[in-house]
Amino acid sequence: MISVIGEALIDLVITPDGAVEAKLGGAPFNTARACGRLGVDVRFVGALSVDRFGSMLAEQLDADGVEPSGLDRVGMPTTLAAAELDDGGTASYRFYIEGTSAPALKVGPGDVSGDVLFSGGLGLVLEPMATHVEAIIESAAPEQLVVVDVNCRPLIITDREAYVARVDRVARRADVVKVSDEDLAFLRPGVDPLHAARELLDLGPEVVLVTTGGDGVHVVSLAGERTVPVVPVEAVDTIGAGDSFGAGFLAWWVESGLGIDGVADTDAIVAAVRAANIVAGIVVTRRGADPPWRSELAADWSH
């Protein structure tokens, strides 16, 4: 079982011509949905409002095969994010979080089980959720695979030093850390991305995955470094791309029967990254976070 911990919210997608459409979102929410569609056992651990948006979020998780035992229904309104698309389809975000549902998650280390623990995004920012997420990761059992997708959102990080310190603490327990080149520019400004990734690696994880959009994924590990290219596609927008990448990595890993020991195998990591690239490559050809179903992938996707 994969336990995905973090935020669920509503993306108000604003196109360059000013059209607005409400989409279900939140990085961990997207990752959980994508895992469910890819056919692996997954639960979402997060706070959802009892309002209509919250019910829509819960219904979508159910429709995508996500196990609901980690849901905490709360009375606050649903958290909102405005995703403004530029002419190339790239999204920039503004968040409306004060007094809303996502930050209200209160869950202790003993409350989250699973062979794999996954978190990141606003799960490392919004309080009290972030404090609980950090405690869950730091107390993870040695046999649990911990994967963290940093997924920085600078617009809502009010204390950069405290946030960077939290990411570093979480990285010390993580087995796999995923960061984009933009994340690294925020975490280690002025530092070459690969050098910054090596600094993260020195904190404790076995592997750091650096995504760079269409320029490929750099695998930085204790066993060496590799670059995995991506197949060019015609992108509609990038919403959910990184989240679907993470889900593709997790689903391939679980479906291939690999556990905590596999992270020392660079060839296995590279194969998982290739699979993750396939999933992310499909998502960017669609409007919003619409991850593929397992049936849309080749039968030998996990081999």
Secondary structure by P-SEA (a helix, b strand, c coil): cbbbbbbbbbbbcccccbbbbbbbbcaaaaaaaaaaaaccbbbbbbbbbccaaaaaaaaaaaaacccccccccccccbbbbbbbbcccccccccccccccccccccccccccccccccccccccccaaaaaaaaaaaaaccccbbbbbcccccccccccaaaaaaaaaaaaaaccbbbbcaaaaaaacccccaaaaaaaaaaacccbbbbbccccbbbbbcccbbbbbbbcccccccccaaaaaaaaaaaaaaaaacccccccccaaaaaaaaaaaaaaaaaaaacccccccccccccccccc
